[in-house]
């Protein structure tokens, strides 16, 4: 998802920090890097490929909220895949996973909430 996030940031011309966690091991997370970024940007957009349910992103959102609530200017935003079974068809497979268009939508919500919305023309051009 890092590559898709980078692509979305570049297409929209957004100034954003992308953190690749490198590991999903809860004990090994680099909370210092995460905290430093939050104190600098005051915003969080969690991007994950799978569905929203009981995902790793929900753990991250909960833990970030607990640790850094005073630094956040808005609720934590999340980009996830949809509730769909990817094994049935290509259409459902595409719906099940978050991609660059979904990351761009998440960035648009995050930027609008912080008072620097992305111009509709920029969104339309990036989506085409």
JOMO-V383849 format. One record per residue. N is the residue number from 0. OMEGA is omega in whole degrees, -180 to 180 (* if undefined). D_LAST is the distance of its C-alpha to the last C-alpha in whole Angstrom. Layout:
N | OMEGA | D_LAST
N | OMEGA | D_LAST
This chain:
0 | 179 | 20
1 | -180 | 21
2 | 179 | 18
3 | 178 | 15
4 | 178 | 17
5 | 179 | 17
6 | 180 | 13
7 | 179 | 12
8 | 180 | 15
9 | -178 | 14
10 | -178 | 10
11 | -180 | 12
12 | -178 | 15
13 | 174 | 17
14 | -176 | 21
15 | 173 | 22
16 | 177 | 24
17 | 179 | 23
18 | 174 | 26
19 | -176 | 27
20 | 178 | 30
21 | -180 | 31
22 | 175 | 33
23 | 177 | 33
24 | -175 | 37
25 | -178 | 38
26 | -175 | 41
27 | -179 | 39
28 | -180 | 36
29 | -177 | 36
30 | 178 | 37
31 | 179 | 37
32 | 179 | 34
33 | -179 | 32
34 | 179 | 35
35 | 179 | 34
36 | -180 | 31
37 | 179 | 31
38 | 179 | 34
39 | -173 | 32
40 | -178 | 29
41 | -179 | 30
42 | 177 | 27
43 | 170 | 26
44 | 179 | 23
45 | -179 | 24
46 | 178 | 21
47 | -173 | 23
48 | -174 | 22
49 | -178 | 24
50 | -173 | 25
51 | -177 | 26
52 | 180 | 30
53 | -174 | 32
54 | 177 | 30
55 | 179 | 31
56 | 178 | 28
57 | 174 | 31
58 | -179 | 33
59 | -180 | 32
60 | 180 | 31
61 | -178 | 34
62 | 177 | 36
63 | 178 | 34
64 | -179 | 35
65 | -175 | 38
66 | -169 | 38
67 | -176 | 36
68 | -176 | 36
69 | -179 | 38
70 | -175 | 35
71 | 178 | 32
72 | -179 | 31
73 | 176 | 29
74 | 177 | 29
75 | 178 | 27
76 | 179 | 24
77 | 172 | 23
78 | -179 | 20
79 | 171 | 21
80 | -180 | 21
81 | 176 | 22
82 | -180 | 25
83 | 178 | 25
84 | -175 | 27
85 | -176 | 25
86 | -174 | 28
87 | -179 | 28
88 | 178 | 24
89 | 179 | 21
90 | 179 | 19
91 | 177 | 22
92 | 178 | 21
93 | -180 | 17
94 | -175 | 18
95 | -175 | 21
96 | 176 | 19
97 | 179 | 17
98 | -178 | 14
99 | 179 | 12
100 | 179 | 10
101 | 177 | 13
102 | 178 | 15
103 | 177 | 12
104 | 178 | 14
105 | 176 | 17
106 | 180 | 17
107 | 178 | 16
108 | -179 | 19
109 | -179 | 21
110 | 178 | 20
111 | -179 | 21
112 | 179 | 24
113 | 175 | 25
114 | 178 | 25
115 | -176 | 22
116 | 176 | 19
117 | -178 | 16
118 | 179 | 15
119 | 179 | 12
120 | 178 | 11
121 | 178 | 10
122 | -179 | 9
123 | 180 | 6
124 | -179 | 5
125 | -178 | 6
126 | -177 | 4
127 | * | 0
